[in-house]
Amino acid sequence: MINTEQYWEQRYKNKDTGWDMKSVSPALKAYFDQRNNKQLQILIPGAGNAYEAEYLFLNEFENVFVTDIAKTPLENLRERVPDFPESHLWQSNIFDIEGEFDLIIEQTFFCALPPQLRREYAKKMHALLKPEGKLTGLLFDFPLTKDGPPFGGSKSEYLNYFEPLFEIKTFERCHNSHPKRQGRELFFQFIKK
């Protein structure tokens, strides 16, 4: 049930969105502020209300693509940023997306997926990246549970999925998390092998 449009649509309609920080993640904002190439092809899968996409777009990144399985968060982004290109908003299951991207931003999506899809997620991100493309973002760092989303996980578990496919450039405790997530996030930068 978790990986369905209906499930997530209901969560947004009921405002059952405890993960939503209502702003761009401080760690990702700092990362974006170091990027100079405004032409990068950027994908944000399972973007939710997509504050990261909003921030990138308002800072003149021209090729930001957002996907979410639910319609409501995409409409929320459209309301906040009316000029965001309609053709860059995709209501779709990430496993149905095709294309090639320079950068994929991970922000709470991986840990919202049922844990049995984690290996498939890693393979899909690898397939969607251009050669030497980057998968960058945040993963929750608390014990994996059966109750979720989010389901949590650990650095050692995550490495099982990503190390075979990516060069691990950075993978460390996030030092500039949102206050609600302090001490519970890992920041990472992986490069496609």
N, C-alpha and C positions, 0 to 999 in steps of 0.2 A: 504493500500500500504506500510506503514512503516515497517510492520513486515514481509517483504519478502526478499528473497535472491537478487532479481533484484534491489530493492531499495538500499540496502546497498552496493552491488557490484558497482552500479553506483556512489555512494558517494565516494567510495575508488578510482575508476578509474578517477573521476573528481578532486580528491584531495580535496573534500569538507568535510574535517575532522577537523573542528575547535576545537573539543574536544581533539585531539591528542596532548599530551605534548612532544612526542618524547623521553620520558624517564620514568623510574619508578616513580610513585607518591612518593613524599618525605614522606608522612604520612604512606603509605604502606611499603616503604623501612624500616622505623623505626620499624614498627610492625614486619616485617619479620626478622629483625636483632635481635629481642628478642626471636625468635623461635629456639629451640635447636634440636627438633626432625625432622631429615631430612627424615624420613620415612612417614611422614604425607601424606595421600591421599588428594590432593588439587585440587579443580576445580575452573577454572576461566571462568564463562559463559559470552558470548558476549564480548570476550576479546579484540576484535579489533586487533591492532598491538602487543598486549600482551607483553609490556615491563615488566610487573610484572612477567609473566611466564619466560621471559628471565633472569631476575634478580634471581629469585628463582633457576632456573636450573643451572646457573653459580655459584650459592652458594651451590651447591650439594644437593638440594632438589630433590629426585629421582622420585617422583610420582606426578608430576604436569601435569594436564590435561587441555587443552584449547578447548573451543568450540566457534564457531562463525558461523552465518548463511551465511556469505560471504566467498568466497574462497581467495580473494586477501590478506586480513590481515594475514591469516594463511600462505600463501606463503611468505609474508614479514618476518614473524618470522622464517620460514625455511631458508630464505636467510641469515638473521642475525646470526642464531644459527643452523648451519647445523647438529650438533649432537643432536639436540632436537629430542626425539623419535617420529617418524612418527605416531606410534600407539597412541600417546597422543594428536594428533591434530585432532579434530572432527569438520567437517563442518556439522552443524546440528542446527535445531531450539532447543533451550534449553528445550522446553516442550516435546521433543521427547527423551531426554537423560535419561538413566537409570543408576543406580549404587549407591554406598554409599561412602561418603567422610567424612573426619575428619574436613575439613575446606573448605569453599567456599568464594572466594574473590569477592567482589562487587566493580567495578570500572567503573562508568558511564553507565552501562548496564540498570539498573532499570529505570533511568530517560530517557532512549532512547526508552523504550517500550511505546506503546500507553497506556495512563493512565488506560483504562478499563482492562488491563491485570495485574495490580499491585497486586490485591488480589491473582490471579492465580500464579504469580511469588512467592509470599510469601509462598504459599502452596507447590509449586514445590521445592523451596529451602529446606523447612522443610522435604519433602519426600526424598531428595537426601542426607541429612545429616545422619550420624550414630547417635545413641543415644548420647546426650550431645555434638554433633558436633557444630561447630561455623560458623556463617555467619558474616563476618567482611569486612569492607570497608568504602566507601565514598558514600554519597548521596548529590545531589545538594540541596542547601538551598536558593531558590529564588521562588517567587510566581509561582504557577502552572499556565501554560498558555495552550492555545489551539494550539499555534504555537510551533512546535518542530519537531524533537528532538533537544536538550533535552527539556523536559517538566517542569522540576522543581518540587517543592513541599515543604512541611514544615515538621518539626519534628512531630507536632501533627497529621498531615495526615498520615505520615509513621507509626506512632505508631498504628493507626487503623488496619493496615495490619499485623504488626509483633507481637504486644503484645499478641494476643491470642495463638501464636505458639512458641514464644521464650521468654526466660528470657532476659531482657534488662540489660546487664552488663555495657556497656558504650554507651552513645549517647549524643555527645556534639559537639559544634563548633570545627572544625578542626583548631588547632593552627599552624600546619606546612604544610599547603597546598602549592601546586605549586603557584608561584607568579600570574599566570594568573587566578587562582581560589581563591585567598585570600579572606576570608570573605563570600565565597559562598558555602562552603562544611560543611557537618556534618560527623564526624568520629563515627563509631559504632562497637560494638561487641555484637552479639546476640548469645545465647546458646539455642540449641533445647530443648524444654520441653519434 
